[in-house]
Each structure stands twice: as C-alpha cells, then as structure tokens.
Amino acid sequence: MTTPADVQNVRDPELPGRLLTAERDVLIPLLRGRADADFALPVVACPGWTVRDVLAHCSAAFTRVLERRFEEGVFSPASNGRDIAERAGWSNRRVVDELERGMTEAGPVIAEAGGALDVLALGEWVHAGDVREAFGEPGAYAGAGLPSAFSLLAYVTGRKGHLPLHADLDDVDEPLRLGEASGRRPPARYIGDGPTLVRLYAGRPVDGAAYELAGARAAELNIFGE
C-alpha cells in the first residue's frame, strides 16, 4: 500500500466516513457471527471493559454524533461509563444494530464538523481493532482500512500539534510524516510495521513487536492519553 508522505495539513472531510464504512463492512459481519458468550470477553486495551462494553461505548458515541449531543464532559470516563450503563439492558444484537447505524451515518456529520470530530472516527477504528484482538482475530490493527487510518492519523496529529515523527514502514512505499512540522523539535524516527505504529499512537500494548523508535519515548506518541 502507498501513503502520502505529507498529508498532515490537508483535510479530506470524507475520509473519516470512508474509514468507518469500510470498517463496518468487516466488523459487523464478524460481530453477528459470534456467540453471546464472546461479548463478555475482556478487552486488554481497555482494562475493566468487555467486548460488549467497548461496542456499547462506540455505538453510544456515534449516536451522540448523529444527535449532536455534546454536553460538558462528553467522552470523559464518567460520561462513557454512563453511556455503557444506559445500554446494560439491551441485547447484544441491539448494541450491534446501533453500532452499524452509527458507522453508516456518522460520516457526513463528522465531515461537517471541520475536523473537530475526526479523531473520534480514528478512535472508533482503533476500538474495532481492540475487539478483533479480544476475539483472537489476526491483524487486529491492520486490514484494508490501514492506509486511510494513516492518512487520518497524519491529519489528526498535525491538528493537535503532536510531536513530529518520520516513519519508515515495512508495508508502505513512501515515508509517513506525522505531527506538527514546526521546527521546534527535530522529528523522531520510527522503523517497523504499520500495525505496531498504530498501537503506539493508540497507547495499546506492542506485545514485544520488533521496531525502532529514536528521538521520542513510546508514551509520548499516545494521542488518546493526552
């Protein structure tokens, strides 16, 4: 696959929606084919949460986007906990139905938000990887959506003024440039595969993966822990 080297300052408003619908077409059939017991599996990346909790959090987040409900403290741990609790009496099928609707319809709303909600789409894509990993599926943070996820990551890290990083990826033809190229800090360097880079930026365990990172600590890359 090929990823542009310099896209962090160029926003494609349709990109989050494309990423979500592509992920929907993979994730929803997977969920509908799993037994109810699988929804109770723990998710290592989200301590204390089960697969069902992660899915309820994601489906609730999409419903908030569709309904434009962004009260003070939204998406905080307390808010997320309330969203999950509100769905405690739902069947697993109903949670998946809400998730499917959100992944289908949230793209235009995110596009209209001017970039403020782009990170939400990226986070939901990462959560899909969390669920696949809990199920023991291969390539948890890879797949057809990875190039789009990298393009979105480049824009999000540039918008957030994140530390600059140049990544030479095993599975990408062009170097990937992430973060803010302000000149205040020399770019960090990453050499390794794409899914491991996703894990680092999402604060997920890297499970002893082979990679090189110079000029930054792994913890500094986490965009969701800020």
C-alpha positions as CSV (number, residue, x, y, z in Angstrom):
1,M,0.0,0.0,0.0
2,T,1.1,3.6,-0.5
3,T,0.5,6.5,1.9
4,P,1.3,10.1,1.0
5,A,4.4,11.5,2.8
6,D,3.0,14.9,3.5
7,V,-0.8,15.0,4.2
8,Q,-0.9,16.2,7.8
9,N,-2.1,19.7,6.9
10,V,-4.6,18.6,4.2
11,R,-8.0,17.6,5.4
12,D,-10.2,15.2,3.4
13,P,-13.6,15.7,5.0
14,E,-14.9,12.5,3.5
15,L,-12.1,10.4,4.8
16,P,-13.5,9.6,8.3
17,G,-16.7,8.4,6.8
18,R,-14.9,6.2,4.3
19,L,-12.8,4.7,7.0
20,L,-15.9,3.9,9.1
21,T,-18.0,2.4,6.4
22,A,-15.1,0.2,5.2
23,E,-14.6,-1.0,8.8
24,R,-18.3,-1.5,9.2
25,D,-18.3,-4.0,6.3
26,V,-15.7,-6.1,8.1
27,L,-16.6,-5.7,11.7
28,I,-20.4,-6.0,11.7
29,P,-20.5,-9.5,10.0
30,L,-17.8,-10.6,12.4
31,L,-19.9,-9.5,15.4
32,R,-23.1,-11.0,14.1
33,G,-21.3,-14.3,13.7
34,R,-20.1,-14.5,17.3
35,A,-21.8,-16.2,20.2
36,D,-23.2,-14.1,23.1
37,A,-20.5,-15.5,25.3
38,D,-17.9,-13.8,23.2
39,F,-19.3,-10.4,24.0
40,A,-18.3,-11.0,27.7
41,L,-14.6,-11.5,26.8
42,P,-12.2,-8.9,28.4
43,V,-10.5,-6.3,26.3
44,V,-6.9,-5.9,27.2
45,A,-6.5,-2.5,25.8
46,C,-9.5,-1.2,27.9
47,P,-9.0,-2.6,31.4
48,G,-12.2,-3.4,33.1
49,W,-14.2,-3.4,29.9
50,T,-15.6,-6.4,28.0
51,V,-16.2,-6.6,24.2
52,R,-19.8,-5.6,24.8
53,D,-18.7,-2.5,26.9
54,V,-16.4,-1.4,24.0
55,L,-19.1,-1.8,21.5
56,A,-21.7,0.0,23.7
57,H,-19.2,2.9,24.1
58,C,-18.7,3.1,20.4
59,S,-22.4,2.8,19.4
60,A,-23.2,5.5,22.0
61,A,-20.5,7.8,20.7
62,F,-21.9,7.5,17.2
63,T,-25.5,8.2,18.4
64,R,-24.2,11.3,20.2
65,V,-22.6,12.5,17.0
66,L,-25.8,11.8,15.0
67,E,-27.9,13.6,17.6
68,R,-25.4,16.4,18.1
69,R,-25.3,15.8,21.9
70,F,-22.0,17.1,23.2
71,E,-22.7,18.3,26.7
72,E,-19.9,19.3,29.1
73,G,-17.7,16.3,29.9
74,V,-18.8,14.3,27.0
75,F,-16.5,11.3,26.2
76,S,-14.9,11.6,29.6
77,P,-14.6,8.3,31.6
78,A,-17.6,9.2,33.6
79,S,-19.7,10.0,30.5
80,N,-18.5,6.8,28.8
81,G,-19.5,4.8,31.9
82,R,-23.0,6.3,31.9
83,D,-23.4,5.5,28.2
84,I,-22.5,1.9,28.8
85,A,-24.7,1.6,31.8
86,E,-27.7,3.0,29.8
87,R,-27.4,0.1,27.5
88,A,-27.0,-2.6,30.2
89,G,-30.5,-4.0,29.5
90,W,-30.0,-4.1,25.7
91,S,-29.5,-7.3,23.8
92,N,-26.1,-7.7,22.1
93,R,-27.9,-7.6,18.8
94,R,-29.4,-4.2,19.6
95,V,-26.0,-2.8,20.5
96,V,-24.6,-4.1,17.2
97,D,-27.6,-2.6,15.4
98,E,-26.9,0.8,16.9
99,L,-23.2,0.5,16.1
100,E,-24.0,-0.4,12.4
101,R,-26.2,2.6,12.1
102,G,-23.6,4.9,13.6
103,M,-20.8,3.6,11.3
104,T,-23.1,4.1,8.3
105,E,-24.5,7.5,9.1
106,A,-21.9,9.4,11.1
107,G,-19.5,10.2,8.3
108,P,-21.4,13.3,6.9
109,V,-21.8,14.8,10.4
110,I,-18.1,14.3,11.1
111,A,-17.3,15.9,7.7
112,E,-19.3,19.0,8.6
113,A,-17.6,19.4,11.9
114,G,-14.5,20.9,10.3
115,G,-12.0,18.4,11.8
116,A,-13.1,18.5,15.4
117,L,-14.6,15.0,15.3
118,D,-12.0,13.4,13.0
119,V,-10.2,11.9,16.0
120,L,-13.4,10.2,17.1
121,A,-13.5,8.2,13.8
122,L,-9.9,7.2,14.2
123,G,-10.6,6.1,17.8
124,E,-13.6,4.0,16.8
125,W,-11.4,2.3,14.2
126,V,-8.9,1.5,16.8
127,H,-11.6,0.1,19.1
128,A,-12.6,-2.2,16.3
129,G,-9.0,-3.5,16.5
130,D,-9.3,-3.9,20.2
131,V,-12.4,-6.1,19.7
132,R,-10.7,-8.2,17.0
133,E,-7.7,-8.7,19.3
134,A,-10.1,-9.8,22.1
135,F,-11.6,-12.4,19.7
136,G,-8.1,-13.6,18.8
137,E,-8.5,-12.5,15.1
138,P,-5.3,-12.0,13.1
139,G,-4.3,-8.5,12.0
140,A,-6.2,-6.7,14.7
141,Y,-5.0,-3.2,13.8
142,A,-4.4,-3.8,10.1
143,G,-6.6,-4.7,7.1
144,A,-7.9,-2.7,4.2
145,G,-8.6,0.4,6.4
146,L,-5.0,0.9,7.4
147,P,-3.9,3.3,4.6
148,S,-7.0,5.5,5.4
149,A,-6.2,5.3,9.1
150,F,-2.7,6.5,8.5
151,S,-3.9,9.5,6.4
152,L,-6.3,10.4,9.2
153,L,-3.6,9.9,11.8
154,A,-1.4,12.3,9.9
155,Y,-4.1,15.0,9.8
156,V,-5.1,14.5,13.5
157,T,-1.5,14.6,14.8
158,G,-0.8,17.8,12.8
159,R,-4.0,19.4,14.0
160,K,-3.2,18.5,17.6
161,G,0.4,19.9,17.3
162,H,1.7,16.5,18.2
163,L,5.4,15.8,18.2
164,P,6.9,15.3,14.7
165,L,7.7,11.8,13.6
166,H,9.0,10.3,10.4
167,A,8.1,6.7,9.9
168,D,9.7,4.3,7.5
169,L,7.2,1.5,7.4
170,D,7.8,-2.1,6.2
171,D,4.5,-2.1,4.4
172,V,4.3,1.4,2.9
173,D,6.1,2.6,-0.1
174,E,6.6,6.3,1.0
175,P,7.8,7.6,4.4
176,L,4.9,8.7,6.6
177,R,5.2,12.1,8.3
178,L,3.2,12.7,11.4
179,G,2.7,15.5,13.9
180,E,3.4,19.2,13.6
181,A,6.4,20.1,11.5
182,S,7.1,23.3,13.4
183,G,10.9,23.1,13.6
184,R,10.8,23.4,17.4
185,R,11.8,19.8,17.8
186,P,13.6,17.5,15.4
187,P,11.4,14.7,14.1
188,A,11.5,11.4,15.9
189,R,12.2,8.3,13.8
190,Y,10.3,5.1,13.6
191,I,11.2,1.9,11.7
192,G,8.8,-1.0,11.8
193,D,5.4,-2.2,10.6
194,G,2.2,-0.2,10.3
195,P,0.1,-2.0,12.9
196,T,2.7,-1.6,15.6
197,L,2.8,2.2,14.9
198,V,-0.9,2.2,15.3
199,R,-0.6,0.5,18.6
200,L,2.0,3.1,19.8
201,Y,-0.2,6.1,18.8
202,A,-3.3,4.5,20.4
203,G,-1.5,3.5,23.6
204,R,-2.0,-0.2,23.0
205,P,0.4,-3.0,24.0
206,V,3.0,-3.7,21.4
207,D,3.4,-7.3,22.6
208,G,7.2,-7.4,22.0
209,A,7.0,-6.3,18.4
210,A,10.2,-5.5,16.7
211,Y,10.6,-1.8,15.9
212,E,13.0,1.1,16.3
213,L,12.0,4.4,17.8
214,A,14.5,7.2,18.2
215,G,14.0,10.8,19.4
216,A,10.9,10.1,21.4
217,R,9.6,7.8,24.1
218,A,6.8,5.4,23.2
219,A,4.5,7.0,25.7
220,E,4.8,10.4,24.0
221,L,3.2,9.1,20.9
222,N,-0.2,8.2,22.5
223,I,-2.8,10.6,21.2
224,F,-5.6,9.3,23.3
225,G,-3.9,9.7,26.7
226,E,-3.5,13.5,26.4
